[in-house]
Amino acid sequence: MTVYQQKLDRVQKALSFEEPDRIPRFDLYWQEFIDKWLAEKKLAPDTNINEYYDLDFVLCVMNEDPKVESFSLIERGKDYTIFKSGFGCTCKKADYSPMPAYLDFEVKSADEYEEFALDDPNDERRYHQPSANILSSSGNVEAPSFRDQMAGAEGKFARMGLVLEGQEFMWRIRGMQELFIDLMLEEKKVKKMLERVEAFEIQLGLNQIKMGVDLMFIGGDVAYDKGMFYSPDTWRKFFKPMLRNMCLAFKSAKPDIKILYHGCGNASAVYDDMIECGIDAYQTLEVKAGLDVVELKKKYKNRLAFVGNIDVREVLTGDQDSLKRDVLRRLNAAKGGGYIPMSDHSVPDNVPIENYDFYMDLINTYGTYPLRLGEHDIPELSNLY
């Protein structure tokens, strides 16, 4: 079995509630963390952090923007860039921040949804040319092409593609507040636009599957730390049908594909709906949103796998004794498979490098099956299987 086959088998088993040889490794990193990591370790600038930590799968991002022309410079300041993205939104990206601020949106009313152009999802430039698209680079720096990302990971990692569900797409062209108002007042116009978005995103996903992705990431922030942005029934009315159709299309094209749903905040009110749609795993499980993978594992058992839940605010930045206690407690959720630990979104630059190394050492030391967690063992989790 090759390294790639071993890693893919490891991930597929974990997401199928089986115990592989060890818990799979995965994470996402802010560029600012990578820059600090390279400097402190005195590594060559081209050192690959995913290879260094021997991750099992990586995210490869194509140009997902509706418009293939994904970056138009408006102003370059001393420490910031203002640009128009391929979603038509105007953004300000500070050099010291990983995410841009959204200043303006292209769609000014629900009447303009019909006029909003979605460039051809089959346009080869999306896959074969570098781009400053808003998802892979925050629009500020040109990212390698999807083809090159896939080639760079080939044979080394399982590879995960990315698409967006309806909420995540729509707010980028309309703005959060305006979209929420449209959900209440302009149901027909929103649903008509979502039909177009669904066809667009499904085709993007199918093309990525043809190019060899093993997993699919569906980005969909539909909640904040106190719960859903809107009622669960509103989500079911507008966004659940698209999510279900995406999962059906991707699993029809590649029956063994595992689909992970990325969502910030606490969307647990619709976890059962996501299972119905065909979602295999939920990520990020933000601790500040009150999510605890141990309790979730008790509830969902082998119905929904989980990825994330390592607190970047207090645990990864705190003392190492507390970090060890927290991480080993959460590893109980990996008994019987079904849990892949990672930061509870991505690793920011305020995480000390020595702490992150210590965290990865814990995963390496205690992550081999059968799990031996000593005083941190929770027998109740063992009895689930």
C-alpha positions in Angstrom: 0.0 0.0 0.0 1.4 3.4 -1.0 1.7 6.3 1.4 -1.3 7.9 -0.4 -3.4 4.8 -0.2 -2.6 4.4 3.5 -3.6 7.9 4.2 -6.8 7.8 2.2 -7.7 4.4 3.8 -7.1 6.0 7.3 -9.3 8.9 6.6 -12.1 6.9 5.0 -12.2 4.4 7.9 -12.3 7.2 10.5 -15.2 8.9 8.7 -16.9 5.5 8.4 -16.7 4.8 12.2 -13.9 2.3 11.9 -10.6 2.4 13.8 -7.6 2.7 11.4 -4.0 2.3 12.5 -4.1 5.8 14.0 -6.2 8.9 14.2 -5.9 10.9 11.0 -4.1 14.3 11.1 -5.6 17.4 9.5 -5.5 21.1 10.1 -5.7 24.5 8.3 -3.3 27.4 9.0 -3.5 31.1 8.7 -0.7 32.3 6.4 0.5 34.5 9.3 1.0 31.4 11.4 2.9 29.7 8.6 5.2 32.8 8.3 5.9 32.8 12.1 6.4 29.0 12.0 9.0 29.3 9.2 10.8 32.1 10.9 11.0 30.5 14.3 12.1 27.1 13.1 14.5 28.7 10.6 13.1 26.6 7.7 13.4 27.2 4.0 10.6 29.4 2.7 9.2 26.6 0.5 8.9 24.1 3.4 5.5 22.5 3.3 3.8 22.6 6.7 1.4 19.8 5.7 4.4 17.5 5.0 6.2 18.6 8.1 3.4 17.5 10.4 2.6 14.5 8.2 -1.1 15.4 7.7 -3.3 12.8 6.1 -5.4 15.0 3.9 -5.2 18.5 2.5 -7.6 21.1 1.1 -7.2 22.1 -2.6 -9.1 25.2 -3.6 -10.0 26.1 -7.1 -11.3 29.5 -8.3 -14.8 29.3 -6.9 -15.7 32.9 -7.6 -18.8 33.4 -9.8 -16.7 35.6 -12.1 -13.5 34.0 -13.4 -11.8 37.4 -13.2 -11.4 37.1 -9.5 -9.5 40.2 -8.5 -9.6 43.9 -9.5 -7.4 46.3 -7.6 -9.0 49.5 -6.3 -6.4 50.8 -3.9 -3.1 49.7 -2.5 -2.3 51.3 0.9 0.6 51.1 3.2 -0.7 48.0 5.0 -3.9 47.2 3.2 -5.5 46.4 -0.2 -9.0 47.3 -1.4 -10.2 45.2 -4.2 -13.3 43.9 -6.0 -13.6 40.1 -5.9 -15.1 37.7 -8.3 -18.2 37.7 -6.1 -18.6 41.3 -7.0 -18.1 42.4 -3.4 -15.6 45.2 -2.5 -13.2 44.1 0.2 -10.5 45.6 2.3 -7.7 43.2 3.2 -5.2 44.3 5.9 -1.7 42.8 5.5 -1.8 41.6 9.1 -5.2 39.9 8.9 -6.1 36.6 7.2 -9.6 37.7 6.3 -10.9 40.7 4.4 -13.6 43.2 5.6 -16.6 43.4 3.2 -17.3 47.0 2.3 -19.9 46.7 -0.4 -21.9 44.1 -2.4 -22.9 43.9 -6.0 -26.5 42.9 -5.7 -28.4 45.9 -4.3 -31.9 44.3 -4.3 -33.6 41.0 -4.8 -34.6 42.1 -8.3 -31.0 42.0 -9.3 -30.4 38.3 -8.5 -31.6 37.4 -12.0 -29.1 39.7 -13.6 -26.1 38.5 -11.5 -23.8 36.6 -13.9 -22.3 33.2 -13.1 -19.4 32.6 -15.4 -19.0 29.1 -17.0 -18.1 26.6 -14.2 -16.4 24.6 -16.9 -14.0 27.4 -17.9 -10.6 25.9 -17.7 -9.0 29.0 -16.2 -10.8 28.1 -12.9 -8.7 25.0 -12.7 -5.5 25.6 -14.6 -4.5 29.2 -13.9 -3.4 30.9 -10.6 -5.9 33.3 -9.2 -6.5 35.7 -6.4 -9.9 34.3 -5.7 -11.5 35.1 -2.4 -11.6 31.6 -0.9 -8.0 30.4 -1.5 -6.2 33.7 -1.0 -8.6 36.2 0.5 -8.1 38.1 -2.7 -4.8 39.7 -1.7 -2.2 37.2 -3.0 -2.3 35.1 -6.1 -2.8 31.4 -5.2 -1.5 28.4 -7.2 -3.9 26.9 -9.7 -6.1 24.0 -8.6 -4.2 21.8 -11.0 -0.9 22.7 -9.3 -2.3 22.3 -5.8 -3.6 18.8 -6.8 -0.3 17.9 -8.4 1.7 19.1 -5.4 -0.3 16.9 -3.1 -0.5 13.8 -5.4 0.9 10.7 -3.8 1.5 12.5 -0.5 -2.0 13.2 0.9 -5.6 12.4 0.3 -7.0 15.5 -1.4 -10.2 17.4 -0.6 -12.0 19.8 -2.9 -14.3 22.6 -2.0 -17.8 23.9 -3.0 -20.2 26.3 -1.3 -23.8 25.8 -0.2 -26.4 28.4 -0.8 -26.0 30.7 2.3 -22.3 31.0 1.9 -22.6 31.9 -1.7 -25.5 34.3 -1.4 -24.2 36.5 1.4 -21.1 37.2 -0.6 -23.1 38.8 -3.4 -25.8 40.4 -1.3 -24.5 41.0 2.3 -25.7 39.2 5.4 -28.4 41.6 6.6 -29.9 42.2 3.2 -30.0 38.4 2.5 -31.8 37.8 5.7 -34.4 40.4 4.8 -34.8 38.8 1.4 -35.4 35.4 3.0 -38.4 36.9 4.7 -39.8 39.1 2.0 -38.5 37.8 -1.3 -38.9 34.0 -1.1 -39.5 33.3 -4.8 -36.6 35.5 -6.0 -34.2 33.9 -3.5 -35.3 30.4 -4.4 -34.9 31.1 -8.1 -31.4 32.4 -7.5 -30.6 29.3 -5.4 -31.5 27.1 -8.3 -28.8 28.8 -10.4 -26.3 28.6 -7.6 -27.0 24.9 -7.1 -26.3 24.1 -10.7 -23.2 26.2 -10.6 -21.7 24.6 -7.5 -22.6 21.1 -8.4 -20.8 21.4 -11.7 -17.7 22.9 -9.9 -17.8 19.9 -7.6 -18.2 17.3 -10.4 -15.2 18.8 -12.2 -13.1 18.6 -9.1 -14.1 14.9 -8.7 -13.1 14.3 -12.3 -9.7 15.8 -11.5 -9.2 13.4 -8.6 -10.3 14.7 -5.3 -11.0 12.1 -2.7 -13.1 14.1 -0.3 -15.4 17.1 -0.7 -15.7 20.1 1.7 -18.9 22.0 1.6 -18.5 25.5 3.1 -21.7 26.8 4.7 -21.6 29.2 7.7 -25.2 29.3 8.8 -24.7 30.0 12.5 -22.9 32.0 15.1 -21.9 31.2 18.6 -25.4 31.5 20.0 -27.1 29.3 17.4 -28.6 29.6 13.9 -28.7 32.9 12.0 -32.4 32.2 11.5 -34.8 29.5 12.5 -34.0 25.9 11.5 -37.2 25.9 9.5 -36.0 28.8 7.4 -32.8 26.9 6.7 -34.8 23.8 5.8 -37.0 25.8 3.4 -34.2 27.6 1.5 -30.9 25.8 1.9 -31.5 22.1 2.8 -32.8 21.2 -0.7 -29.6 22.4 -2.3 -27.4 20.7 0.2 -29.3 17.4 -0.4 -28.9 17.7 -4.2 -25.2 18.5 -3.9 -24.6 15.4 -1.8 -26.6 13.2 -4.2 -24.7 14.5 -7.2 -21.3 14.0 -5.7 -22.0 10.6 -4.3 -23.5 9.5 -7.6 -20.4 10.5 -9.4 -18.1 9.0 -6.7 -19.9 6.6 -4.4 -17.0 6.3 -1.9 -16.5 10.1 -1.5 -16.8 11.4 2.0 -18.4 14.8 2.4 -17.4 17.2 5.2 -19.6 20.3 6.0 -17.7 23.3 7.2 -19.6 25.6 9.5 -18.7 28.1 12.1 -20.9 28.7 15.2 -23.5 26.3 16.6 -25.7 24.8 13.9 -26.5 21.7 15.9 -30.2 22.4 15.5 -29.9 21.0 11.9 -27.3 18.3 12.3 -30.0 15.6 11.8 -31.0 17.4 8.6 -27.5 17.3 7.4 -27.2 13.6 8.1 -30.4 13.2 6.0 -28.8 15.2 3.2 -25.7 12.9 3.1 -23.1 14.8 5.1 -20.6 12.4 6.6 -18.8 14.8 9.0 -19.2 18.2 10.5 -16.3 20.6 11.0 -15.2 23.0 12.8 -17.0 22.5 16.2 -16.0 25.9 17.7 -15.6 25.6 21.5 -16.7 29.2 22.0 -20.0 28.2 20.5 -20.6 25.6 23.3 -19.8 22.6 21.2 -18.1 19.6 22.8 -17.1 16.6 20.6 -17.3 14.2 23.5 -21.0 15.0 24.2 -21.7 15.1 20.5 -20.2 11.7 20.0 -22.4 10.3 22.8 -25.5 11.7 21.1 -24.7 10.9 17.4 -22.6 7.7 17.9 -22.0 6.4 14.4 -24.4 8.7 12.5 -22.2 11.8 12.1 -18.4 12.1 12.3 -16.7 15.2 13.6 -13.6 17.2 12.7 -12.1 20.0 14.9 -13.0 21.1 18.4 -9.5 22.0 19.6 -9.9 25.5 21.1 -7.5 28.0 19.5 -8.4 30.8 21.9 -7.5 29.3 25.2 -6.3 25.7 24.8 -3.7 26.0 22.0 -2.6 29.3 23.5 -2.5 28.2 27.1 -0.2 26.2 29.3 0.8 22.7 28.1 -0.6 20.8 31.1 -4.1 22.2 30.4 -3.6 21.6 26.7 -2.8 17.9 27.4 -5.8 17.4 29.6 -8.1 19.0 27.1 -6.8 17.2 24.0 -6.7 13.8 25.6 -10.2 14.2 26.9 -11.4 15.0 23.4 -9.6 12.0 21.9 -12.1 9.8 23.7 -14.5 10.8 20.8 -12.2 9.0 18.4 -12.9 5.6 19.9 -14.5 3.5 17.2 -13.5 6.2 14.7 -15.7 9.1 13.9 -13.5 12.0 15.1 -10.5 13.8 13.6 -9.0 16.5 15.9 -7.9 19.8 14.5 -8.1 23.5 15.5 -11.7 24.6 15.9 -11.5 26.5 12.6 -7.8 27.1 11.6 -4.6 27.9 13.4 -4.0 31.7 14.0 -0.7 33.4 14.5 -1.2 33.9 18.3 -0.8 30.2 18.8 2.8 29.6 20.1 4.8 27.3 17.8 6.0 25.2 20.8 2.4 24.7 21.8 1.4 23.5 18.4 4.4 21.1 18.3 3.3 19.8 21.7 -0.3 19.3 20.5 0.9 17.4 17.4 3.2 15.3 19.6 0.1 14.4 21.7 -1.8 13.3 18.6 1.2 11.2 17.6 1.8 9.7 21.0 -1.8 8.9 22.0 -3.5 8.6 18.6 -2.5 5.0 17.8 -5.3 2.5 18.1 -6.3 1.0 20.4 -6.4 4.4 22.2 -4.8 4.4 25.6 -5.7 7.6 27.3 -4.9 6.6 30.9 -6.4 8.9 33.5 -8.2 10.8 30.7 -10.1 7.8 29.5 -13.9 8.0 29.5 -15.3 4.5 29.8 -18.7 5.6 28.6 -17.2 6.3 25.2 -15.7 2.8 25.0 -19.0 1.2 25.8 -20.7 2.8 22.7 -19.0 0.3 20.5 
